[in-house]
Amino acid sequence: MGLHIYDTRTRRTRPFEPLRPGHVGVYVCGPTVQSAPHVGHVRTAVAFDVLRRWFTASGLDVTFVQNVTDIDDKIIINANRAGESVWELATRQTRAFDDAYRALGVLPATIQPRATGHIPEMITLIARLVDVGCAYAGGGSVWFRVGRFAGYGELSNQRPDAMQASAEGEPGKADPRDFALWKGAKPGEPFWESPWGPGRPGWHIECSAMAGKYLGEIFDIHGGGLDLVFPHHENERAQSVCALDPGAVDPAGTDRAGTDRAGTDAARLSAAGGAAEMARYWMHVGLLTTGGTKMSKSLGNSFLVADALDEVRPQVLRYHLLGAHYRSSLEYSPEGLVESAAAHDRIETFVRNALDILGGPDEAAALAAETLETLKALDLRDVSGTDAVTGAGPVDVLTIASPAQAWCAFAAALDDDLAVSRALAALFGAVGCGNQVLSKTRSRELAGWVDVVRRMLAVLGLDPVGQWPAAGSELRPALTGVMEIVLDLRSAARARRDYAEADGIRTRLAAGGILVEDTPEGQRWHLA
């Protein structure tokens, strides 16, 4: 059926059609680097990483832009508390976010612009908004006139006259709903020169400026966490649409909250939000909760990524964050992590055992490529959701009988607004089938199953090959030789029915980080 995406603005799932054939432009609101990353931050990053990987697997070229907000009220406050400069704090925390993304296998952004590196672009955009009558100077700052944009509230599905006034109480604001594009300088704070006096940019203007610079005034997808829909993305959209299309500006709009505005009928709203739309699709990731409450630094219930990774492996944390549909809330709990660890271990154990039998990843891939059915099934340019061999319709995961069917079920799930839970069902269906042929005597079938499993895992960012811990290359041959001697001693103990000694050897190896499994193919070992 092709990829379908839920669009927050239209509140429906729509077929995805890129603006430019073969290319996708994605802008995701990145972190405000005020403090260390918590698990809620990386949930959003992991969700969009899967989207990006699926685009790439489907044969599309992706330009992925994720900004860094390195100037903000909270950054200034936290830097002052820590007795360091804004630049020191922002740089240190940016590195912490980069480390967290890297640990969880999130691909680095194609472009990672910093707000402070794009002040000229923001000033140019603000000047444009002043020229078209959507912004005004007051009290040393520049404000966006919410009453002049007929489509304001369309993204968040709110009526402008019913919205609460902004908490920004600086002088010079004509309407309580208006928001700052440029904030006048305050003593002791960083500032830049502008046509309206010294100051610094408001939060919302930075993303409009940077998205426009790197992806164009109209691009494919704008995304972020659900908590950004209002006010951040609503305000971004207002700025960008008014700057792009002066026809979206309502010159009869007032500057007083709660009064009627001309031209706000359904037809006008549709026109304002139509051709001039900055992003053709808006995607938002649901909240991570703890005890049913949103994970938030301000609420004191957030789990730092660094602390989480002291408890579980990065792959397990990533698997857990993929466990619910990206638009749903996801509960973060020790019990959930235990379940995720067990599920991930089942997948990893199959891949490890299969590759041990087949002689390694390269040998397995070569053997799989010799099977015509597997070649067709794993052609990532044909993910129509039908069986690549028979041409039949979408496959029920309960009836998967071939790698081709497994891949088609997986692809159909991801094409349905990234239904990862269904994709995981297809993955476990393939793992189950692969475990049934886990033998050298059925190596050709096994190669097909492990190959399709690894291709699925690559899309999910969970392929264990390359993620497994290993000794240094110069020590691996020596370790292998030592393990051959140890396993021979264990085999001898079992042969003379000294099971206590055999079990003791395995227990001591496990304590040292080496796991031994008894299989029909003999003993296998790997690092924990």
PyMOL commands that set and color helices and strands:
alter all, ss='L'
color gray80, all
select helices_A, chain A and resi 39-57+73-82+86-103+115-117+119-131+146-148+160-162+203-215+226-244+246-248+266-272+305-311+314-321+334-358+361-369+372-377+397-399+403-415+420-436+440-460+476-495+499-511
alter helices_A, ss='H'
color red, helices_A
select strands_A, chain A and resi 4-7+12-15+23-28+61-66+135-138+141-144+179-184+199-201+219-225+279-285+288-290+293-294+330-331+514-519+522-527
alter strands_A, ss='S'
color yellow, strands_A
deselect
rebuild
show_as cartoon
